[in-house]
Amino acid sequence: MSRVCSVTKRGTRAGGTIARRGLPKKNGGIGLNITGRSKRKFKVNVQPKRIWVPELGEFVRVRVSTKALKDMDRKGAYKVLLDAGLISKARQRQGKANA
C-alpha cells in the first residue's frame, strides 16, 4: 500500500536538504558556503483508523493523515468522509411523526 491519505489525497513529496559551512557575515565570518545538496522525502503521517460515524451507525475503516483526523474533530467525521467521497449519504430513519 502506498502512503497516501484517503481524505486529503496527500502523499510522499520529494525535497532536499542543503549542507552549509562557515560563519555568517553578521557574526564576523565571510558568509555561509553551500557544501552539498541531498535529496530526501517528506512523508505523510498516515494512520489506519476505524472511525465511528453516528449518522450511519457504523464504523468506517480508512487510512488518514493526522491532519485529516484534526479536520474530523473540527467538522465531524460524517461531513469530512462524505466530502472525500468515502461514504454515501445517510438515509433518513423512518419513525413515527410527532405531531
FITORTI-466260 format. One record per residue (C-alpha): residue number from 1; x, y, z. Coordinates in nm, 4 decimals. Last residue first. Layout:
// residues N
+-----+----------+----------+----------+
|  nr |     east |    north |       up |
+-----+----------+----------+----------+
| NUM |        X |        Y |        Z |
...
+-----+----------+----------+----------+
END
This chain:
// residues 99
+-----+----------+----------+----------+
|  nr |     east |    north |       up |
+-----+----------+----------+----------+
|  99 |  -4.7483 |   1.5884 |   1.5823 |
|  98 |  -4.4577 |   1.3550 |   1.6386 |
|  97 |  -4.4009 |   1.1596 |   1.3191 |
|  96 |  -4.3485 |   0.7898 |   1.3786 |
|  95 |  -4.0164 |   0.6702 |   1.2502 |
|  94 |  -3.8339 |   0.6225 |   0.9257 |
|  93 |  -3.4637 |   0.6873 |   0.9596 |
|  92 |  -3.3324 |   0.9256 |   0.6990 |
|  91 |  -3.0755 |   0.7633 |   0.4747 |
|  90 |  -2.7138 |   0.8544 |   0.5321 |
|  89 |  -2.5350 |   0.9936 |   0.2298 |
|  88 |  -2.2603 |   0.7795 |   0.0793 |
|  87 |  -1.9171 |   0.7197 |   0.2283 |
|  86 |  -1.5593 |   0.7649 |   0.1063 |
|  85 |  -1.6397 |   1.0514 |  -0.1297 |
|  84 |  -1.3974 |   1.2958 |   0.0365 |
|  83 |  -1.6855 |   1.5361 |   0.1110 |
|  82 |  -1.8788 |   1.2496 |   0.2759 |
|  81 |  -1.5775 |   1.1478 |   0.4855 |
|  80 |  -1.5310 |   1.5060 |   0.6108 |
|  79 |  -1.9034 |   1.5634 |   0.6784 |
|  78 |  -1.9552 |   1.2320 |   0.8619 |
|  77 |  -1.6377 |   1.2581 |   1.0699 |
|  76 |  -1.7239 |   1.5948 |   1.2209 |
|  75 |  -1.6052 |   1.9433 |   1.1300 |
|  74 |  -1.3423 |   2.0124 |   1.3983 |
|  73 |  -1.2502 |   1.6628 |   1.5160 |
|  72 |  -1.2744 |   1.5316 |   1.1615 |
|  71 |  -1.0411 |   1.8070 |   1.0413 |
|  70 |  -0.7908 |   1.7070 |   1.3112 |
|  69 |  -0.8076 |   1.3482 |   1.1830 |
|  68 |  -0.7443 |   1.4778 |   0.8295 |
|  67 |  -0.4252 |   1.6492 |   0.9514 |
|  66 |  -0.3209 |   1.3233 |   1.1206 |
|  65 |  -0.3327 |   1.1578 |   0.7821 |
|  64 |  -0.5998 |   0.9005 |   0.7078 |
|  63 |  -0.6113 |   0.5351 |   0.6145 |
|  62 |  -0.9805 |   0.4451 |   0.6478 |
|  61 |  -1.2050 |   0.1867 |   0.8134 |
|  60 |  -1.5623 |   0.3079 |   0.8711 |
|  59 |  -1.7564 |   0.2102 |   1.1851 |
|  58 |  -2.1356 |   0.2038 |   1.1906 |
|  57 |  -2.4491 |   0.3952 |   1.2917 |
|  56 |  -2.4573 |   0.5899 |   0.9667 |
|  55 |  -2.5114 |   0.9308 |   1.1278 |
|  54 |  -2.3007 |   0.8196 |   1.4280 |
|  53 |  -1.9863 |   0.7614 |   1.2174 |
|  52 |  -1.7343 |   0.5696 |   1.4293 |
|  51 |  -1.3845 |   0.5739 |   1.2812 |
|  50 |  -1.1576 |   0.2710 |   1.2488 |
|  49 |  -0.8181 |   0.4150 |   1.1712 |
|  48 |  -0.5055 |   0.3241 |   0.9732 |
|  47 |  -0.2629 |   0.6122 |   1.0279 |
|  46 |  -0.0828 |   0.8211 |   0.7664 |
|  45 |   0.1840 |   1.0754 |   0.8717 |
|  44 |   0.2743 |   1.1953 |   0.5232 |
|  43 |   0.6362 |   1.1511 |   0.4185 |
|  42 |   0.8732 |   1.4275 |   0.3109 |
|  41 |   1.1424 |   1.2587 |   0.1071 |
|  40 |   1.5102 |   1.3475 |   0.0757 |
|  39 |   1.7590 |   1.4501 |  -0.1894 |
|  38 |   2.0999 |   1.5833 |  -0.0934 |
|  37 |   2.2738 |   1.9127 |  -0.1552 |
|  36 |   2.6314 |   1.9887 |  -0.0643 |
|  35 |   2.8898 |   2.2385 |   0.0521 |
|  34 |   2.6855 |   2.5583 |   0.0368 |
|  33 |   2.9016 |   2.8315 |   0.1841 |
|  32 |   2.7877 |   3.0602 |   0.4642 |
|  31 |   2.9479 |   3.4005 |   0.4868 |
|  30 |   3.2927 |   3.5518 |   0.5303 |
|  29 |   3.2725 |   3.5469 |   0.9079 |
|  28 |   3.2183 |   3.8241 |   1.1631 |
|  27 |   2.8895 |   3.7093 |   1.3161 |
|  26 |   2.6778 |   3.9131 |   1.0735 |
|  25 |   2.8768 |   3.7601 |   0.7896 |
|  24 |   2.7672 |   3.4083 |   0.8898 |
|  23 |   3.0442 |   3.1647 |   0.9895 |
|  22 |   3.1160 |   2.8734 |   0.7622 |
|  21 |   2.9564 |   2.5596 |   0.6390 |
|  20 |   2.6179 |   2.4767 |   0.4786 |
|  19 |   2.4519 |   2.1472 |   0.3870 |
|  18 |   2.1278 |   2.1924 |   0.1909 |
|  17 |   1.8443 |   1.9427 |   0.2287 |
|  16 |   1.6088 |   1.8273 |  -0.0422 |
|  15 |   1.2552 |   1.7676 |  -0.1498 |
|  14 |   1.0323 |   1.4945 |  -0.2822 |
|  13 |   0.6739 |   1.4528 |  -0.1662 |
|  12 |   0.5044 |   1.1448 |  -0.0215 |
|  11 |   0.1263 |   1.1515 |  -0.0479 |
|  10 |  -0.1696 |   1.3792 |   0.0067 |
|   9 |  -0.5096 |   1.2594 |  -0.1139 |
|   8 |  -0.6793 |   1.4704 |   0.1595 |
|   7 |  -0.9276 |   1.2003 |   0.2661 |
|   6 |  -0.7655 |   0.8694 |   0.1621 |
|   5 |  -0.4230 |   0.9837 |   0.2847 |
|   4 |  -0.1472 |   0.8283 |   0.0739 |
|   3 |   0.1473 |   0.6141 |   0.1871 |
|   2 |   0.1215 |   0.3471 |  -0.0801 |
|   1 |   0.0000 |   0.0000 |   0.0000 |
+-----+----------+----------+----------+
END
